[in-house]
Structure formats: C-alpha cells, structure tokens
Amino acid sequence: MKITVIGCGRLGTPYTVALAEMGHDVLGVEVNPEALAALQDSRCPFDEPGVTDYIRKNVDAGRLRFTGSFDEAVAHGELFFLAVPTPQKQDGATMDVTAVEDSIRQIARRLTRDVVLIGKSTVPVGTAERMAALAADVAPSGVELRIGWSPDFLREALSMETTLRPARLVLGTSPTDREVVEAVARRAWAPFVDAGAELLVTDFVTADLTKAAANAFLSTKMSFINLVDNMCRAAGADMTVVSHSLGLDPRIGDFGLTPGLGWGGSCLGKDIRAFADRAEELGAHATARFLMLVDEANTDRRTMAVDHARAVLGDLADATVAVWGASFKPGVGDISDSPALDVAVRLHQAGATVRLYDPSVNDLVNRRHPDLTVVDTAQDAVEGADLLMVLTDWQEFSDLDPSMLTEHAEPRTVIDARRCLNPQRWQEAGWSHELLGYTRPALGDGR
C-alpha cells in the first residue's frame, strides 16, 4: 500500500519505518526542519536503538522517504496515519491536541479522493470521536475522510521491537465507517496479524480508553511497589524478597516491580494526568483521586532522593554531588519528565554543586540546564564529589569497576536509586552502598 505517516517524532519515526519494513511504500511527513534534515539523511533524529539502521535499509530499498510538504503527503497516501505529539498543556493536566487538529485540517482540505486516516497520537478519552466530526466538516463536498483511531503501545528503548511485533492492535471507528476503515487497516496490518497480533475493533471511546487504562495500570504498578518499599523500610522487611515474590505470581508478573526513583518520560505522566482530568470532568471522582494519588506517589520518590542526599551530607549547601544518569530510563536519549534530571535540578536548587554524566543526553542537558556541570565520563563526575547518586540504570554504571573510582571520592558513599549496582562489589571497593531511602546497610543483594 501507499501509506503516509504524519509526524515523525518518537512515535511516528519507528512506526513509519516499521510499515516500510512490512513492505509498504511509505512517506513520512515531518515539519521540524532539523528532524526532517536528519531523516532525509537516513538518520534517526533522536537517540533510539536500531532505528537508524532500519531507516537506511528501507530508504535504500526504495520503500521509505520523507518530506515536509503536505501537498506531497496527500498526493501519496491511500492510507494516512497520524502520529503528531500531544503534550500536556502548560496551564492544565489535559493534553494539547492542537497538532492533531491542525494536521487533520491540512490533509482534509487538500483531498480530491476518498481516504482513510488512522490516528496513532495519544488523545484524551472522547477526542477521537470529535476528530472524526472535524474531518467531516473540513473535507471538500463529495469527498470522504474516514477516521479510525489506533492507540500506540510503543516502549522507548524498545521502539522497533514493540512496533514490529505488537502484542495487540486496537482500532476504534464509527459504526458507519467501520467496514471501510477496518478493511483498509487489515490490509496495512496484515503482516502484524499474520504474525499473531490480535486485532480488536471497537468504538472510538473504547479505543481511547485502552491506551489510557494501560498506562494508568503500568503507572499504578510502579508507584505501588515504591509504596510497598516505604512499608518495608518502616517495618525492617527485605524489599528484594517481597518484590521477587510478587513477580513470581502469574497474576502479577515481574515487570515494573523494582522499587526505585519512579517513572518518567513523555507518556506515563502526561497520560495519567489527562486520564484523571477527564475522569473528573465525567464525574468519575474516585477514579480521578486514585490516579492523582498514583502520580503523587511517584513524584514523592524524587523528594525522597533529595532528602536522602541531605541525610548523608547533613547540608547540601556547598556540597558536591556526582549524578550518574539524566535520561528518564536507560537506552534512550530522552529527558522528558525525567526523575533523574529533576532530582539533579532540585539538588542544585538546594545549594549543591552537581557534576552530572549520562551516556546519551549530555549535550541536551547542557543546552537546557547550563547551571548543572555536565562532564564527559562517569569517573569525571565522581572527581572531588562528596556523594555519588545513581539515578538512571544504564548498563555502563552496573558494569563499571568501583575500585577505579576509590581514589577520586572521599568520603565514599553511593545512593543506588535504581538498585542497579552490586552492593557487595561496591562495599569491597570501600564504598558505603545505600538504596534509595535506606540510610543503613541494605538487606538482600539490592538487585
């Protein structure tokens, strides 16, 4: 099929590439000049494992190209996917869907033939139905722009894997358009379905809720284990055993059950706040309160990290803190709502000198937070530091030999906020290893 994907950001780029990898003739549309230049040079415009290799492969095969022109985009596609960003509004909890609305208008007013557009952008519950009405209003007389909505379930750092091998595909549409939209979607997604992905076809609101509910559940699970960790610290229990036991329960599973600094990124926080905001609007007040508590429980871990540093140092003013990690999770060049970066900024605001190193986002942190001292290596960060804090669990930090750092730091204390270090190894190298919130020797092996 000839497919056009509008928006080549962290969602749109992997999705565009995956469709080309499935054999479709794909045109990606990106209006940001810097991102478009990178894509047209066969490079991923952000740090994400494997994406550049797939771009080059499919560009060379003639299945993939990129443009900034909506005229070219509309001329190309028989099916359109919409993957533009929907950030949280600065003055509220809900999402800003301006880019979604603008893109639909740009496409609809150029149409001279009937087409299908399937939204991938995450939107507040109830928005997809409104976008279908907008498309009907803007499309020229006699032309049908039929709308479907298919929420994404992409995971950063695993974007190509999760896009190429989706566990499920959800498609929402209207009863009047269902037959046409489903038929076109099945053509596009045939390789995914043939490989075992289940396709669920439903109404717009239900499709919206599948994404909101999934992210709310993941957020709840990760916030919950941190609340259990609070109880373990208070009672003197071994959190390592508790979380491992929970993970062995087939009803629960082990994903997200490692306590630590909490979740961040461009999706979970934004989505759960928008879900809570919409629940409040619809009168589901208990749902809204519950989701807001999940968000609060997560954010509290950032306060805990600063308090832990203060407990170790006595006073943050004039102290030097080495920070390892600024991306919101390992494997990505993304600082969106990053717990690690937030803690680093809070330490600086409390008077500490912060020496920060991250394997991926040093340049980005330098541009956005010039008040932080960004250094080139993990060893450089520790030089002259009074405390080391590991805030993102990059494999580089787990693999590093702590004996190489001993001569650079005095006193030698590390707060392992992600439980990614081997406590015995660090203790044998002369370090005091502390888990987040535990200002005494940790029980268990800390992993």
BELURUR-V785129 format. One record per residue. N is the residue number from 1. RES is the residue in one small letter. OMEGA is omega in degrees with one decimal (* if undefined). NEAR is the number of other C-alpha atoms within 10 Angstrom. D_CENTER is the distance of its C-alpha to the mean C-alpha in Angstrom with 2 decimals. Layout:
# BELURUR-V785129
n->(N,N)
res->(RES,RES)
omega->(OMEGA,OMEGA)
near->(NEAR,NEAR)
d_center->(D_CENTER,D_CENTER)
This chain:
# BELURUR-V785129
n->(1,2,3,4,5,6,7,8,9,10,11,12,13,14,15,16,17,18,19,20,21,22,23,24,25,26,27,28,29,30,31,32,33,34,35,36,37,38,39,40,41,42,43,44,45,46,47,48,49,50,51,52,53,54,55,56,57,58,59,60,61,62,63,64,65,66,67,68,69,70,71,72,73,74,75,76,77,78,79,80,81,82,83,84,85,86,87,88,89,90,91,92,93,94,95,96,97,98,99,100,101,102,103,104,105,106,107,108,109,110,111,112,113,114,115,116,117,118,119,120,121,122,123,124,125,126,127,128,129,130,131,132,133,134,135,136,137,138,139,140,141,142,143,144,145,146,147,148,149,150,151,152,153,154,155,156,157,158,159,160,161,162,163,164,165,166,167,168,169,170,171,172,173,174,175,176,177,178,179,180,181,182,183,184,185,186,187,188,189,190,191,192,193,194,195,196,197,198,199,200,201,202,203,204,205,206,207,208,209,210,211,212,213,214,215,216,217,218,219,220,221,222,223,224,225,226,227,228,229,230,231,232,233,234,235,236,237,238,239,240,241,242,243,244,245,246,247,248,249,250,251,252,253,254,255,256,257,258,259,260,261,262,263,264,265,266,267,268,269,270,271,272,273,274,275,276,277,278,279,280,281,282,283,284,285,286,287,288,289,290,291,292,293,294,295,296,297,298,299,300,301,302,303,304,305,306,307,308,309,310,311,312,313,314,315,316,317,318,319,320,321,322,323,324,325,326,327,328,329,330,331,332,333,334,335,336,337,338,339,340,341,342,343,344,345,346,347,348,349,350,351,352,353,354,355,356,357,358,359,360,361,362,363,364,365,366,367,368,369,370,371,372,373,374,375,376,377,378,379,380,381,382,383,384,385,386,387,388,389,390,391,392,393,394,395,396,397,398,399,400,401,402,403,404,405,406,407,408,409,410,411,412,413,414,415,416,417,418,419,420,421,422,423,424,425,426,427,428,429,430,431,432,433,434,435,436,437,438,439,440,441,442,443,444,445,446,447)
res->(m,k,i,t,v,i,g,c,g,r,l,g,t,p,y,t,v,a,l,a,e,m,g,h,d,v,l,g,v,e,v,n,p,e,a,l,a,a,l,q,d,s,r,c,p,f,d,e,p,g,v,t,d,y,i,r,k,n,v,d,a,g,r,l,r,f,t,g,s,f,d,e,a,v,a,h,g,e,l,f,f,l,a,v,p,t,p,q,k,q,d,g,a,t,m,d,v,t,a,v,e,d,s,i,r,q,i,a,r,r,l,t,r,d,v,v,l,i,g,k,s,t,v,p,v,g,t,a,e,r,m,a,a,l,a,a,d,v,a,p,s,g,v,e,l,r,i,g,w,s,p,d,f,l,r,e,a,l,s,m,e,t,t,l,r,p,a,r,l,v,l,g,t,s,p,t,d,r,e,v,v,e,a,v,a,r,r,a,w,a,p,f,v,d,a,g,a,e,l,l,v,t,d,f,v,t,a,d,l,t,k,a,a,a,n,a,f,l,s,t,k,m,s,f,i,n,l,v,d,n,m,c,r,a,a,g,a,d,m,t,v,v,s,h,s,l,g,l,d,p,r,i,g,d,f,g,l,t,p,g,l,g,w,g,g,s,c,l,g,k,d,i,r,a,f,a,d,r,a,e,e,l,g,a,h,a,t,a,r,f,l,m,l,v,d,e,a,n,t,d,r,r,t,m,a,v,d,h,a,r,a,v,l,g,d,l,a,d,a,t,v,a,v,w,g,a,s,f,k,p,g,v,g,d,i,s,d,s,p,a,l,d,v,a,v,r,l,h,q,a,g,a,t,v,r,l,y,d,p,s,v,n,d,l,v,n,r,r,h,p,d,l,t,v,v,d,t,a,q,d,a,v,e,g,a,d,l,l,m,v,l,t,d,w,q,e,f,s,d,l,d,p,s,m,l,t,e,h,a,e,p,r,t,v,i,d,a,r,r,c,l,n,p,q,r,w,q,e,a,g,w,s,h,e,l,l,g,y,t,r,p,a,l,g,d,g,r)
omega->(169.3,-174.6,174.3,175.9,179.9,179.6,-178.5,174.3,-174.9,173.0,-171.7,-178.0,177.5,-178.4,176.9,-178.1,-179.7,178.2,176.5,178.8,177.8,175.7,179.9,174.4,-166.1,173.5,176.5,-178.5,179.7,-176.1,176.1,-173.3,-178.4,179.3,179.6,179.2,178.6,-179.0,179.9,172.6,179.7,176.4,172.7,-176.7,177.5,-175.6,179.0,-173.2,170.1,-172.0,-179.4,179.1,179.1,176.8,-177.8,-179.6,-174.0,171.0,179.7,179.9,178.1,-179.1,-170.4,171.1,-174.1,-180.0,171.4,-173.5,174.6,176.0,178.7,-179.1,-178.1,178.9,-174.0,-161.1,163.8,173.7,-179.9,168.8,-177.5,-174.4,-179.5,-177.0,175.0,-175.3,174.6,178.0,-178.7,-176.2,179.9,-175.9,-174.2,-177.3,174.7,-177.6,-179.2,-178.0,177.0,-179.5,-179.0,-178.9,178.6,177.4,-179.4,-179.4,-171.7,-174.7,178.6,-171.0,172.3,-177.7,178.3,177.0,175.2,174.2,178.1,179.4,172.4,-178.2,176.0,-177.6,176.5,-179.2,-179.8,-176.2,-175.0,179.0,178.1,178.2,176.4,177.4,177.8,-179.6,179.7,-179.2,-171.4,-176.7,178.8,179.2,179.0,-180.0,-180.0,168.7,-177.2,-172.5,166.3,176.3,-176.8,-177.7,178.9,175.9,-178.8,173.8,176.0,-173.7,175.4,-169.9,-179.2,179.7,-176.7,177.5,179.9,-177.8,-178.2,177.0,178.1,175.2,-179.5,-179.6,174.4,177.8,179.3,178.8,-177.6,-177.4,-169.3,-174.7,-177.9,-177.0,-179.6,-178.8,179.5,179.7,179.5,176.0,-178.3,-172.5,-176.5,179.2,178.6,-178.4,178.9,-179.9,174.3,178.6,178.3,178.4,177.7,179.7,-172.4,177.9,-175.9,-173.5,179.0,177.5,176.9,-175.1,179.0,179.1,-179.2,-178.6,-179.7,-178.7,177.1,179.4,178.1,178.1,179.9,-178.2,-178.0,174.5,-179.1,-176.6,175.6,174.7,175.0,177.3,176.3,-179.7,178.7,178.5,-177.9,-175.0,-177.2,-179.8,-179.6,-177.5,-179.3,-179.8,-178.8,-177.7,178.3,178.7,177.7,-178.3,179.5,178.6,-176.7,177.1,-172.8,-177.5,-170.4,-177.8,176.3,-175.8,171.6,-179.8,-179.6,-173.1,176.8,-175.0,175.7,179.5,-173.4,-173.5,-167.6,-178.0,179.6,-175.1,-177.5,177.6,177.7,177.7,179.0,179.8,-179.8,177.3,178.0,178.4,-177.2,177.8,177.1,-169.1,179.2,176.8,-179.6,-179.6,-180.0,-178.2,178.4,176.3,175.7,178.9,-179.8,179.3,178.6,-177.8,179.4,-179.6,178.3,175.1,178.7,-178.7,178.6,178.0,179.0,178.0,179.4,178.9,179.2,-171.6,-177.3,179.2,-178.7,179.9,178.4,175.6,175.7,-177.4,173.4,179.7,173.1,176.5,174.7,175.8,-173.9,171.2,-177.7,175.7,-178.3,174.3,-170.8,177.6,179.2,178.8,-176.4,175.4,-178.5,-178.4,178.4,178.2,178.9,179.3,178.7,176.8,178.7,-179.7,178.5,175.2,-178.1,167.3,-176.1,174.6,-167.7,173.4,173.3,-177.9,-171.4,-165.8,-179.5,-177.6,179.7,177.9,178.4,-177.4,-172.9,-178.2,-178.4,178.2,175.7,177.7,-179.1,-175.3,-168.9,-177.3,176.4,178.5,178.9,-178.9,-175.4,-176.3,176.9,-176.5,175.5,-176.2,173.5,176.0,177.3,-169.9,171.7,-170.7,172.5,179.4,178.3,-179.2,178.7,-175.7,-172.8,179.3,-176.2,179.1,177.4,-175.2,-169.6,-176.1,-175.8,-173.3,176.7,-0.6,-173.4,176.9,176.5,171.4,-177.2,-172.9,179.9,-179.8,-176.8,-179.3,175.7,-173.8,-177.4,-179.5,-179.4,179.2,178.2,177.8,175.3,-178.9,167.8,-177.1,-178.7,172.8,-177.0,178.6,-179.2,-179.1,173.0,177.7,-175.0,173.6,179.4,-177.7,173.2,-177.2,*)
near->(15,17,24,27,29,30,27,27,21,22,23,24,26,28,26,30,31,24,26,26,19,16,16,18,20,29,26,27,28,24,14,12,10,10,17,22,17,15,24,18,16,22,18,26,20,16,18,20,17,15,23,21,13,19,27,19,17,23,19,12,12,12,20,25,22,24,18,17,12,17,13,14,22,23,15,16,20,16,22,24,25,24,28,27,23,21,19,19,13,9,6,11,19,22,21,18,20,12,17,24,15,12,16,22,17,16,21,25,15,16,18,15,15,14,20,21,28,24,26,25,23,28,26,26,20,15,15,28,19,11,20,20,12,17,21,16,14,18,23,16,9,8,16,18,23,23,29,31,32,27,22,22,21,19,14,24,19,16,22,22,16,18,21,19,16,18,15,14,18,21,24,26,27,19,10,9,15,19,11,15,24,19,11,19,18,13,11,19,17,14,16,21,18,9,13,13,16,14,17,12,19,19,18,24,18,17,24,24,17,17,22,23,14,15,20,21,16,16,24,21,17,22,28,18,21,24,17,15,24,18,13,15,16,10,9,11,15,16,24,20,14,15,19,15,12,15,17,11,10,8,8,11,13,15,10,19,20,22,25,26,31,27,23,23,18,19,19,20,23,22,27,28,24,25,28,26,23,20,19,15,11,10,10,13,15,12,16,22,15,13,23,17,14,23,23,12,19,25,19,15,25,24,14,16,27,18,17,21,23,17,13,16,17,11,13,22,15,11,21,23,26,31,30,29,28,31,30,26,23,19,19,20,22,24,21,16,18,23,27,28,25,19,22,30,16,16,25,22,14,16,14,21,22,24,24,28,24,26,20,20,18,19,12,15,21,15,9,9,14,10,14,19,18,22,18,12,13,21,18,17,25,28,18,17,22,20,21,25,27,25,32,28,23,21,13,13,18,14,11,13,13,19,15,10,19,18,11,16,19,15,16,21,22,25,25,27,27,21,24,21,25,16,24,14,14,19,17,11,16,16,21,18,25,22,27,28,23,18,16,10,12,19,16,12,13,21,15)
d_center->(29.41,28.84,25.29,23.74,20.00,19.51,16.54,15.31,12.02,8.73,9.61,13.33,14.20,13.36,14.88,17.85,18.49,18.35,20.90,23.08,22.90,24.24,27.18,26.62,27.72,24.57,24.39,21.16,21.50,19.89,21.63,20.16,23.03,21.33,18.60,21.41,23.66,21.27,20.81,24.57,25.11,23.15,20.33,16.57,15.94,12.96,12.62,11.42,13.94,16.58,15.73,18.67,21.04,20.39,20.84,24.11,25.33,25.05,26.31,29.24,29.88,30.19,27.58,25.01,25.44,23.83,25.38,25.05,27.85,27.57,31.17,30.37,27.29,29.45,32.31,30.27,28.43,29.90,26.46,23.64,19.93,18.11,14.49,14.68,12.26,12.92,12.12,13.51,17.21,18.62,21.51,20.02,17.37,17.15,15.29,17.12,18.05,20.48,18.98,19.19,22.77,23.81,22.70,24.62,27.59,27.53,27.67,30.05,32.68,33.03,33.57,36.96,36.14,34.37,30.73,27.75,24.34,21.36,18.40,14.88,13.29,12.11,15.18,16.99,19.32,22.45,21.21,21.59,25.26,25.79,24.36,26.88,29.64,28.66,28.86,32.27,33.51,32.60,33.55,37.12,39.89,40.34,36.85,34.27,30.52,29.32,25.83,23.53,19.99,17.68,14.22,11.57,10.17,8.31,6.45,5.39,8.70,10.35,9.89,13.69,14.63,12.78,13.91,17.38,17.93,16.47,17.72,18.59,18.93,19.49,21.65,22.94,26.00,29.33,32.43,34.33,31.81,30.61,33.03,32.29,28.48,28.27,30.71,28.84,25.46,27.25,28.64,25.29,23.65,26.81,25.57,22.58,25.00,27.66,25.40,24.96,22.06,23.35,23.50,23.70,25.39,25.63,25.94,23.48,22.87,22.36,19.79,17.85,18.18,16.96,13.33,13.89,15.68,13.30,10.41,13.31,14.79,11.95,11.69,15.47,15.85,14.04,15.84,18.98,19.30,19.19,21.92,23.86,23.57,25.19,27.97,28.46,29.00,31.43,33.33,33.34,31.65,29.86,26.16,25.80,28.22,26.88,23.29,24.77,27.13,24.52,22.55,25.83,26.31,25.68,24.84,21.87,20.59,19.18,15.41,13.85,17.40,17.52,18.12,16.94,15.26,12.69,9.02,6.98,4.06,4.70,4.96,6.77,9.12,9.92,10.51,12.57,14.55,15.35,16.38,18.57,20.01,20.96,22.38,24.52,25.75,26.77,28.57,26.44,26.81,26.31,22.96,21.89,23.29,21.65,18.10,18.91,20.20,17.06,15.19,18.26,18.45,15.04,16.02,19.40,18.23,17.75,21.30,22.46,21.40,23.47,26.27,26.36,26.78,29.51,31.19,31.43,32.61,34.63,33.72,30.80,33.05,34.12,32.12,30.06,26.74,25.06,21.27,19.50,15.83,13.86,10.42,7.93,8.40,11.00,11.20,8.98,10.59,8.07,9.43,7.73,9.11,9.65,12.16,13.98,14.69,15.63,18.07,19.47,20.20,21.78,23.91,25.13,25.95,27.93,30.05,28.70,28.53,25.11,25.10,21.55,20.51,17.27,17.59,15.21,14.83,18.41,19.45,16.62,17.42,21.06,20.84,19.01,20.66,24.05,25.39,23.58,25.40,23.19,24.99,25.03,25.04,24.34,28.13,28.46,26.18,28.47,31.63,33.53,30.80,31.90,28.74,25.79,22.39,19.75,16.41,13.94,15.19,15.75,18.51,20.67,21.13,22.09,24.53,26.15,29.72,30.17,33.88,33.11,31.84,34.68,36.98,34.40,33.58,36.03,35.58,33.11,30.51,26.87,24.41,22.07,19.22,17.19,20.32,19.92,23.43,26.72,28.76,32.11,31.53,30.64,33.52,35.94,34.99,36.09,32.87,32.27,29.01,27.45,24.48,22.58,25.16,27.85,30.46,32.76,32.65,29.96,31.16,30.12,28.58,25.32,23.14)
